[in-house]
């Protein structure tokens, strides 16, 4: 009869079109067209009521068989396309386990840390011990024990960050230099002493291209019998040569620091102009890198050491100034701006 021929035609057409589909996204359109509510197969099933009982049984049975067959074919086709897509994806993204792994990005030391370690290595090779001290310091150790009492004009050299409002010996502050460790070390150790002290120091001042409120210093000193200014000069000459190169000239000039007598300023030949004079060195041909001198006898006494028996020398330097001079950096604030474009150059 006519309806059976229509059903067979629908089945053959649906299966033929299903075989040509090669994308998962096209299966839903096929399902709607041949198994949906408005499909020809569904329309035939809805029209069964117009048939005789005998025809209804025959057509209904055939229509249900075709519907189940198409649904089964749809499921099989979907599974086939999913497996094909997965295999293709795995082939495209296949991992060759014999290839070397991706390199891990390794961090690097901050340029100030690199400089501190280099300074420490130089002095350790000359027999100095590396020690550290507290950043929150007593007024006594930071000023008074170093010949800087409350009314001393040298206090104007240090813009101090005070923790306690009282300015007596027990007042606390953020240390303005690493020199307080001279007293602390001499109180604990007996000569011979050779020590350097790296660490952060703090000043209450506005920041600009050449000033920061927090910066690093390295303090060094030696105490023993018969230590002279010649020992100080020899030590610092050797330090400058190792840090800046064998050919770099070094100059000593008189300077004043309350805790040394006599005091000296150490400068190196300007690397930009070779000593001829330029803007970097203010046309002097020299750039100051540290202050030094012979430990003041009163400082030795406060450390519990007899200045009639022992003498010593001391020096201190700002760490940031050294890479500034070596690499031509024009702004100290770059060290602490956390800009990776700057930091990854070191």
N, C-alpha and C positions, 0 to 999 in steps of 0.2 A: 504494500500500500504506500501512498504518497508520503506519509509522515516518517515511515521507516527509512525511505530513501533520503529524506531531509536530514534525519539523525545521522545516517552513515556519512553523508556529505559534510556535516558539521564536524564529525570526528576526524575524518581524513584532513579537512582544512586546518583544524586546530593542531593536530599532531605535526603536520607539515610546517606550519608557522612556528611551532614550539622548537622544532629541530633547527630552524635557522637562527634562533635567538642565541647570542653569545655574550650578553651583558645582563647582570643581575637586575639592573634597573628596569629592563624591558619586561620582566616576568609579571609584574603587577598589572601592566596594561593588557597583557595577554589574558590574565585571570579575569579581569573585568569584562573583556570582550567575549570570552567563551564560557565563563562560569558566574558572571555577575548577575544581578537582579534583572537587568535589561537585556541579557544575552538571548540569542535565539533558542538555546537549549532550555532556558528557564521559561521562555514564552510557550514552548511546546508542552512542558510539564503543566503549566497553568491552564492550557486548553484541553486537558484530558477529560474534563467534565462534559465536553460536547460529543464525546465518542460513546460508542456502545460499550457494554461491559467487556465483551471479548476483545475489542480493539483497544480499550483502555488498559487491560492487563498486558497485552502484547507491546503496545507503544510505551507504557509506563515502565515496564521491566527493561526494555531496550534503552530508554532515556536514562534511567538510573545507572545502568551498567556503563554507559558512555560517560556520565558525569563522574562516577567513581574512577573510571579509567583515566580521564583527563586530570583529575585531582592527583592521582598517583604519579602520572607522568610529570605534572608540575613539581611535585616534591622531589622526584628523582633529578629533574633538570636543575632545580635549585641547588641540590647537594653537589651535583657535578660541577656547576659553575663556581660554587664556593671553593671546592677543592682545587679547581684550576686556577682561580684567582690567588689562593693561598700559595700554591706551588710557584706561580709566577712571581709573587711578592718575595718569597724566600729566595728564589733564584736571583732576583734583583738585589736583595739586601744581604746576600750571602756573606758570612764573615770568614775570612781566611785566618785561622788561628795561628798560622805559622808566621804571619806578619808581626813585626815589632809593635809593642803597644804605643799609644799616644804619649808623648812626653808630658810629665807633670810640671806645671809652672812652679818654679822654686823661688821663694822670696829672697831678698837680699838685704844685707845690713844697711841701716841708715848711714848716710855719709858722715855724720857726726860720730856715730858708734865706730865706724871704720877708722876715723882719725884717732879717737881715744885709744882703740886697741893698738894702733900703730905706734902712738906715743908710748904706751905702756910697754910694748915689746922692746922699743929702743932702750928705755931706762932699765928694764929687767936685764937686758944683756950687759948693762953697765953695773949690775949688782944692786939695783934698787928693788925694794919690796913694794908691791901694790896693796894699798889699804883703802878702806872706805870709812866714811863718817856720817853722822846724822845730818839731815837737811834742816830739821828744826833744831836750832842751836840756842845755847844760853848766851845772854849778853856778855857774860864774863869771858867766855871763850872766843866769841866773835869779835869783841872790841877790847875789853879792859886788859885781858892777859896779853894782848898784842900791842900794848902801849897806846891804846886809843880810848882814854877815859871819856866820860859823858861830855865834858866841856872842851874836848880837844878839837881843833879846827879840822883835823883829818876826817872827822865824822861826816863833814860835808861831801866827802868823796863817795859816800855810800848812801843812796836813797833806800832806806830800810823798810821792809815789810814786817811790822811788829805784830806779835800774837797777843802779848800782854801789854796793858796800858802803862804799867809802871816801868821805868827805865833803870831799875837797879840791877845788881849783878845777876839776879835770878830771873830776870825778864826773858821771855822766850821770843824768838824771831826766826824768820826764814834766813838762813845764812847768806850773807852778801858775798862771801868768797870761801874758798876751801882752806884758807890759812889757819882757822881754828884747830885743825887737826894737828898742827905742829905741837900745840900745848898738850892735847890729849895723848898723842903718841909719846912725847917726852915724859909724861906722868906715868906711863905704863912700862916704857922700855928704857934700858940704860945704853949708853954709847958702847960700841959704834952703832949709829942709826943711819940707814939710807932708805928713804921711803918716798913714794909718790902717791898722791890722793886725787883720783879723778872723781867728778861728781857735778850735780846740778847746783847752781847758785841763783839767787833771786835779787832783783833790784826793783824798787818802786819808781818806775820811770816810763815815759811815753815811748812807744815803739816806732821805729822808722827804719830806713834802709841799713843803718849801722848799729841800732840798739834794739835789744829785746829785754823783756822783764824776766825771762828765764833763759839761762844759757849755761854752758858747760865750762868748767875750769879744771886745770890739772895743777895741783900744788906739789912741789917736790922739795925735800930738804935732806941734808946730811949733817950729822953731828959726830965728832970724834976728836981725838987729840991732834993738834997741829993742822987742822983744816984751814986753808987760806983762800984768799980771793983767786989765786992762780988755779986752785982746784975747781972753783966755781966756773971760771972762764974755760978751762979745759973741758969740763963736763958739758957746758952749753954749746961750745964750739962743735964738739963731736955730735951732739944732738941735732944741731942745725944742718951739719953736713949730711947726716944720715936721712933726715927728713926732706931736705930741699936740694940735696945734691952736693957732690964733692967740690964743685967749682963756685958755689955760692959764697959770696963774701959776707962776713958777720962783723957787726960793730957794737962796741960797748960804750955807753955814755953815762955820766953821773945822773942819778935821779933820786927822788925822795919817797920812801915808804916808812911809816912809823915803826914797823917791826924789824927793820934791817938797818945796819949801819956799818959800812957805807952801802948806799943803794945804787943800783945800776939799771939802765934800760938797754935791752938787747934788740937790735934791729938787723934785718937782712937786706941785701942788695935788691932793689926793685926788679922783679922779673920782667915787667912790661918794658922798661926802658934800659935795663942793664946798668943802672946807676947814672944815666945821663940826666934824668929829671923828667917827670911827666905829671899828668893830672892825678894819677893813682897815688903817687908818692909825694904829692904837693911840691913837685919840682926839687925835692931834696935828694932823690936817688936812693933813699932808704925807707924801709917800712918796719915800724916797731912790732915785735911779736910777743914780747914778755918782759916782765919786771923781775928783778932779782937783787941779791945782796947778801952780806954777812949777817947771820942771825944776831939781833940786838942782845947784848949781855943781860938786860932785864927780862927779856923773853926767855932766855935760857934759865934764869933763876926761877921764874914762875913755873917752868916745866920741871923744876927739881934738879937742875944740872948746874954744877959749879962753873961759871964762865972763866975762872982763873985756870981751870984745868982743860976744859973742852971749848972748842969753837965749832961753828957750823955755818953753812950757807943755805939759802932758800931761794926758790923761784916759783913763779906762778904765771900761767898763760891762759888766755881765752881760747877754747878749742875751735869755735866756729871761725875765728879769724884765719886759722891755718888753711882749711880748704878754700876759703874765700880767696886767699892769696895764691894758692896752688892752681885753682881752676878758673880764676877770673870771675867769680860770682859777685854780682853787684848789689844784692839785697839779702841781708841775713834772715829776713822773714821767710824766705823760700825754704829754709831748712825745716820749718814747723808748719807749713801750709798744707802738708799732706797731698801735694800735687804729684801724682805718679809720673807725669811728663818730666818733672824735674828729678825725682828720686831715682827713677830707673836709669839715669845716666851714670850712676855710680856703682 
